[in-house]
Structure formats: structure tokens, C-alpha cells
Amino acid sequence: MTVRVRIAPSPTGKLHIGTARTALFNWLFARHHGGSFILRIEDTDQERSSSEHTENILTGLRWLGLDWDEGPFFQTQNLQIYKNSIQELLDKGLAYRCYTTPEELDILRESQKARNEAPRYDNRHRNLTPEREADFQAEGRSFVIRFKIDETREIIWDDLVRGHIVWRGSDLGGDMVIARAVQQGIGQPLYNFAVVVDDINMQITHIIRGEDHIANTAKQILLYEAFNGNIPEFAHTPLILNIEGRKLSKRDGVTSISDFQRMGFTAEALVNYMILLGWSPLDSTQEIFTLAEAAKQFGFERVSKAGAKFDWAKLDWLNSQYIHNYPVDKVIDLLIPLWLEAGYKFDFSGERPWLKKLVTLIAPSLNHLIDGVAMSQLFFTRDVDFSEEAKEQLKQEGVISALQEILNGLESNTVSFFSGQEIIKKVVKKQGIKKGLIMRSLRAALTGKMHGPDLMQSWDLLHDIDLDKTRLKAAITLIS
């Protein structure tokens, strides 16, 4: 059997990390078995679906490196196929038109609530006579189409994660709506129906999704049977939880893949972290994985049943490890779009050697790519804002004369190479002041702060673009 799996996001929102983790597990399973990973966009909810969300999903999957073998396919292109399939169920007597009004359903729910019963449809229109149905049509009533559920059935499957599962038909809430209300014809097909038709037609062999779909699985198995379709194997993975143990949601802040990207996480680190959200490697001490390495090991026997708590500290650590181990040129390429977005004006293509020196300086301190914007600001802006601490440093006795001597040395320097250490050594000897005072004051003058990246490397970078003299003059003018 050739493995065929799918990811089927709904374009009613951005690519969520839960959907991305589901896509990742599907991708790993397909690659492990040499199968196919299929992308299907479930866009039948036309009121809430948008092309912007579709593009966000496609872009996010590509960014994560989850390439698909077939698709993307769109459900809206299959509407007639769904309607034909619904008609097939009507013809077989496995589905029927239900004319119950919303008001009647509200009364039913309220009465069930008063008796402390779980809400369920009472199947009242399952066996309408042709005469009664004609009466409802004459009244102008709309109807939905419901699929008949045998409440005496036990729906049984062996889940690849959760083992033997038994679901009773009586717990599925009554006959299932498979098409929205219309006054004639067949209405818009609903999720639980359309997904089964698609999976049969696409010959999906394994369905890998979150545990919140278990009840849907029981309903869908009945539909597979109604169409005499091959029932896929199911794997229901643990949900991603917040720190309080509840399902991660928008209320927890950042949950979309594009938001993680905006915050400066790398694709490799985020994928690596998602792999470990609910799955453990053969070597429990291994924490750094490529997609290819994880695919070689991946299997559901090591997927946890328990929910996976999202750990920001762990993700931050993984992200820093990837950044610190990237080649300098890769970090430059990742930072250039962020520098451009920040409005920094620079010849990013022509001044590559200087950028290598800059990134070599700041990369060991980056936990997130976005940190590179703030850390490099002093090298991309002409002027700096002097902190109060820096101003106090510049006011100390002997500082201004020492800085003026450094500036004189820079302006009179005719040597082809630059050596800040030699300049400082000469000033210390000539001025008779401590080297530590000069170093602290030079940092204050060049960066406007008392803390930051290595001073001599920073000075070297500023000297290369002729900003060191500008900064020294500004500091001297500030205090004079």
C-alpha cells in the first residue's frame, strides 16, 4: 500500500501552529514511508474563507519546508461532486430532507436542557410521508439534509495513537446534517460530509489530525461505509496546550506561523520545536533535528496521548542554537529583509564584507532574528541618542580632552590600516589617564550607551563607514 496523507486547512484564518504541527506530522509520516503528502484547502465556508488566508497558509507551509506532492486542491471546485454524492444517499434511503425550523430546534434544546439531557436531534423527520413533506414544502419551509445514524451501532477503530476506540451511535447527537438549508435542490455540503467524499476520491490511506476530531471520526466512518469506501487508518494526535493546560488559542497571543516568523523565529527552529510537541525521538537526549532526520525516525508508537504544553523558553533556546550555528552569510540573508523593513539605508548588496564583520559581531548574542534590528541600529544610523549614564561618563574629568586627542589622531592618520588599540595607547601615554576611563568614555561617545557589543570591533565597523569621527564630534559638542 502506498501511503497517502493530506493536510486540509480551512482558509478562515491564518495558518495556526496546531494546524502546522498536524501538517508536519503528516509530512513526516509520508516521507518516512515514501508516500504522498497532499494539500487540500477546505473552503466551503465561503462567507469566512478568504484568498488572503489561503495565501498565508501556502506561504507558511513553504516557509516551514513542508512541500506537498499534490495540490493545492480546493473544495469549492467539487461542489457538484458533493451534491451528486448527497443525492446518492437520498436515493439509497440513507439520508432525508429535514424541515424542522430553527425555532422548533430551539424549543427541543431548551426542553432537553430542562431535563439535564445532552443536546441531540430527535430525528423527528426521518420517516416523513410524501404527503407530510408536501405540506412542509407548501408552507415554504427550508430543509437541511440529514444522514441517518443507527443509534444501536458501535463504531470501532484502532487508532494509531490512542489504541482501541469504541463510540456509540447514540452519543453522536442524532441524525447528522450534511447539507445546509435551502428551499429546493441540495444546499451547501458541510464539513463532515465533504471531507469523506474528498478522502475517498483522493484515496487517502491515513488521516492524521488532532484529538478534537475523534467524535467527527465516528460520524465519518459511517459515511465511508455508506459509500462502500475504504476506511483510512486514523491517528489522533495530542493537542497543543498553553501553560495552564488548556488548548492553545488566540487568547494566548501568538499562535499563527506568520506571527512566529515576524517575532524572529527561524523556520528550522520552529519546525524542530513542533516535532517535539507530542513526539519523542529514539534517543531521548537528542533535541536538534532536521526534517529529514526526524522523518527517518518518525512513527506513531512514540507519539504521546497527553497534551503537549507549549514552552516558550525551550523554543527560544532552540532558536538561538540555530542562529548561532548558521553560516554568517545565511544570517545576513535572513537579517536583510528585517533591516529593510526597519528603514535602514545601506548598500546591502555591495557592502557584503562589511556586513560579514557586523554579523560576526552580533550573531552570538541573537536569540531571535528580530534582535538583529536593535543590535545593529547604531551602525546604520548617523546619530545616536546618548543615555543619561553615557552623558555622566562623558562629563568626567579628562574625558573630553582624551576624546579630542583620539579625534585628532583619526583625522591626521595617513596609515592605510586602522588600529584603535594603537590610538588608545598613544592617548593614554600622552594624556596620562587610565585606559579604563578612555575605553568607557569611547563606548559612550561611539554608541551613546555604556553597554553593548565588543567595543573595539564596534569601533572598527564605525570607522569603516566613517561614522566614528561623526560620533566623537557629537559627543564633544554635547559636553563642551
Disulfide bonds with the S-S distance in Angstrom:
none
